């Protein structure tokens, strides 16, 4: 249940780009990895800033997902993000604090090639 609640909040924040919605997802000292081997955004202020610098416009994408692991301390999901001109497969790894906020978020993604889309 932790994963669904958190992803629902993430999708809400993705849609609104409201700093309060973004903040509600992460602990003060959380780390957000936009890719597994990039340096993370460290701390909730940096996460909000990084998010807003790269924000998507509401309605320009769709996101479908399914849980892989849904635990109290760890959530992993497999998803697909579709934009008008590109589609990505996603794997998100989220480590949770006892209150359900993320202490660490890592996004793995791969762009679909045009030849595999139908």
C-alpha positions in Angstrom: 0.0 0.0 0.0 2.9 2.4 0.6 3.9 2.2 -3.1 0.5 3.0 -4.5 -0.1 5.9 -2.1 3.4 7.3 -2.9 3.0 6.9 -6.7 -0.5 8.6 -6.5 1.2 11.5 -4.8 4.0 11.6 -7.3 1.6 11.6 -10.2 -0.3 14.4 -8.5 2.9 16.4 -8.1 3.9 15.6 -11.7 0.5 17.0 -12.9 0.5 20.1 -10.7 4.2 21.0 -10.4 3.2 22.4 -7.0 6.3 22.7 -4.7 4.1 21.6 -1.7 3.0 18.4 -3.6 6.7 17.7 -4.4 7.8 18.3 -0.9 5.2 16.0 0.6 6.9 13.0 -1.2 10.4 13.3 0.2 12.2 13.5 3.6 14.3 16.6 4.2 17.5 14.7 3.5 16.2 12.6 0.6 18.3 11.8 -2.5 16.7 11.9 -6.0 18.7 10.1 -8.7 17.4 11.2 -12.2 19.5 8.3 -13.5 21.3 5.6 -11.6 24.8 6.9 -12.0 24.3 10.6 -12.1 24.9 12.6 -8.9 21.6 12.9 -7.0 19.6 16.0 -6.1 20.3 16.0 -2.3 17.7 17.4 0.1 14.1 18.3 -0.5 14.9 21.9 -1.5 17.3 20.6 -4.3 14.6 18.1 -5.3 12.0 20.7 -5.7 14.4 23.0 -7.6 15.5 20.2 -9.9 11.9 19.0 -10.5 10.7 22.5 -11.4 13.7 23.1 -13.7 12.7 19.9 -15.7 9.0 19.9 -15.3 6.6 18.4 -17.8 3.5 20.3 -18.7 0.3 18.8 -17.4 -1.5 16.7 -19.9 1.5 16.2 -22.3 2.2 12.6 -21.1 0.5 9.5 -19.8 2.0 7.1 -17.2 1.0 3.5 -16.6 2.7 1.4 -14.0 2.6 -1.9 -12.1 4.3 -2.8 -8.8 7.2 -5.1 -8.7 8.0 -4.8 -5.0 5.6 -3.1 -2.5 7.1 -3.1 0.9 7.2 -0.8 3.9 10.8 0.2 3.3 11.2 -0.5 -0.4 9.0 0.0 -3.5 9.9 -0.9 -7.1 7.7 -0.3 -10.1 7.8 -0.9 -13.8 6.1 1.8 -15.8 5.7 3.3 -19.3 5.7 7.1 -19.9 4.3 8.2 -23.2 4.8 11.7 -24.6 3.5 12.8 -28.0 6.8 12.1 -29.8 8.5 9.5 -27.5 7.9 6.6 -25.1 10.0 5.5 -22.2 10.1 2.3 -20.1 10.8 3.1 -16.5 12.0 1.3 -13.4 11.7 3.3 -10.2 13.4 2.2 -7.0 12.0 4.1 -3.9 13.3 3.7 -0.4 10.7 4.8 2.2 11.0 6.4 5.7 8.6 5.0 8.3 6.1 7.8 7.5 5.9 6.8 3.8 7.9 9.6 2.3 10.9 8.7 0.1 14.4 8.9 1.5 15.8 7.8 -1.9 14.4 7.7 -5.4 16.2 6.3 -8.4 14.8 6.4 -11.9 16.0 4.0 -14.6 14.6 4.6 -18.0 15.0 3.6 -21.6 13.6 5.2 -24.7 11.6 2.9 -27.0 12.9 2.7 -30.5 10.5 3.8 -33.2 10.6 0.4 -34.8 9.2 -1.3 -31.6 6.2 1.0 -31.3 3.0 0.2 -33.1 
